[in-house]
Amino acid sequence: MARFGLFGLAVAGSVQTALAGCKPHKPVLSCSAEAESGLVDSCKVETFGGLVLSTQFWDTYTGLESEGQLLPANSFTLHGLWPDFCNGSWTQYCDFARQYDPKPDPNTTTGKPDGVPVPPYTGPSVDTFLTALGHPGHKLLAWMNKYWIAQKQPNHQLWAHEFSKHATCFSTFAPSCFSHKDLKKHQDLLTFFDVSAQYFKFLPTYDWLAAADITPSNTTSYTLVDIQSTLASHHDGQVPYLGCSGKRYNETEAGKGSLDNGFTALTEVWYYYHVYGPVQAGKGKPVGADINGGSISSCAKAEGAVWYYERAKGSERKA
């Protein structure tokens, strides 16, 4: 079970006070029969996005190296913290009053033409919201600029996207859960970013793989099941989702004639949880990526079919 203290990076007393009131006497597990909005306080229990995903990227470049936007050494990067419905489906951009994404993707609430259009945000970038919150915001911002890295766009645009598309769809991050008189504007954004960081820090994917002699290489490939079993051994035996891109295996020379059409370049890992109490409490119960019967990977399954590529020269910070 994932366990970490609230706000390990950016402690804000007023926020802790507000959320302390949201802690139930008997923690209720999201997606359980008890976790329905009519039965529990939705600030105390995640009743909307009860299947929580902590997601990570493995990128090999940022596209903005010339501007100093680099990838961290010996680490995956944070992608986000997502609230799926208990059946594995999801929604997005749930509160236009907290829509800070300048380039909404998708650009409707359903991702389809008949969905409600999401208005692009044109105001100050979200990093300015953090700096306005003083020391906690500055400290968190420094961490995010090291580990929460975007590709082909400034970091703050990725952060705005993740908050607007996903954070607004958690019941426990709703503005009504931050009603303490001392709370500052955008404290919900600080809270979401900080909690996302804490889940990420609890899941050191790079270190777990390295301990099993699975390290980035442009000359050695790996087998999907070996990566899955390694990560599952650190996730209560539950297999996370592994995402791959690049060529399909049966389009490569090695896979010519194969029926395996999975992709061959490892790019993402998604860890699934049900959570006790509010998401902010950090009490997650790992569950498998196939909890609803869906796919657990887009990667090729053949032996030695997955590449975990090295970072491009000049794209990584020095350790």
Secondary structure, 3 states (H helix, E strand, C coil): CECCCCCCCCCCHHHHHHHHCCCCCCCCECCCCCCCCCCCCCCCCCCCCCEEEEEEECCCCCCCHHHCCCECCCCCEEEEEEEECCCCCCCCCCCHHHCCCCCCCCCECCCCCCCCECCCCCCCCHHHHHHCCCHHHHHHHHHHHHHCCCCCCCHHHHHHHHHHHCHHHCCCCCHHHCCCCCCCCCHHHHHHHHHHHHHHHCCCHHHHHHHCCCCCCCCCCECHHHHHHHHHCCCCCCCCEEEEEEEEHHHCCCCCCCCCCCEEEEEEEEEEEEEECCHHHCCEEEECCCCCCCCCECECCCCCCEECCCCCCCCECCC
